[in-house]
Amino acid sequence: MQFAIRTTNYQNQPMLNICDAEILGKKIIEGELTMHISENYYGERFVEKEEAESLLKNSSIINMAGKETVSLSLKLGIGSELAVKTVSDVPFLIIFNM
């Protein structure tokens, strides 16, 4: 399984945008809501599961999308099932630790 990632810093904190590689570039539509899983936002490069785990563990701010990505984060104890939002069967989770 590959993950699409983009890393940056926000207010001197490591920030990670990560999604399942297979949803990169797709539009998620539910009712009047349309979300684009943008290559500009998530698609700097592709990583395998081991690197994704390391990035998730070492980032203070994480924006994630996709079943595999959110599932991996929850298995690592990052985030809560209660905070997961789903749009058209695609889970999203945002983590903010300072």
N, C-alpha and C positions, 0 to 999 in steps of 0.2 A: 504494500500500500504506500503510495506517495502522497505527500502533502505539499501544497503550494504555500510559500511563506514570503513575507517581507518583514525585515527588521529595521528598526530605527530607534531613535531616542526621543522621548517627550519629557521635557523638564528634567533632563539628566537621568531619566529612568529608562531602562530597556523596554521597548515596546515591540510586540509581536503581533502581526496579522497572519492568521493561518487558517487554511481551509482544506477540505478534501480536494485532491487534484482534479477529480472528475467533475466537480461543479464549477471550476474556474471558468469564467467567461459566460456563465449561464445567467438567465434572468429567472428569478423566483417570483411567481405571481400568485397572489391570494386576494380575491375580490378586487378592490381598487388599489391595493398595495402592490407595487412592483419594486423588487430589489435586484440590483445587478451585482453579481459576484465578480467584481472588476479585476482585470489583470494588473491595472495600475495600483490597486490597493493590496491585493494578495499575491501577485504573481512575480515577485523578484526572481525566485528560483524554486526548484523542487528538492525535497529532502525525503529520506526514508524515515521509518518509524523511530529508530534510535536517536537520530538527530532531532526529530520533532519532540521527543520526550525531553531531551536536554534543554531545548529552547523553551518549552513550556515551563519547566522547573526553574529556569533562570530569568524569566521575564516578569517585570512588575505590572505591566499593562498588556492584556491579551484580548484581541478581538478574534473570535473564532466562529467558523461556520462549517456545517457538515456533520453527518452522523459519526463518521470515524474519528474526526478531530475532537468533537465534544465528548464522545465516549472515552477516548484516550485521556483527555484532561480529567474527567471524573474518576477514571481508574487510578490516576496518579494523585487523587485527593485535591485536585485544583478545581475549585468551583463547587457549586451545589446543584443537584438535580432541580431544586426549587427555582433556581435562577435561569434555567434554560427556557428560552422562548422558541416556538416553532412557527415557521411561516411555510405554508404549502409543503409540509412534511420535511422541511430542512431545519435542523436545530441550530440556534445561535446562542452564544454565551460570551459575555464580556466580563473580564476580571480586572480589577483595579486595586493593586496593593502598593502602598507608598511607605 
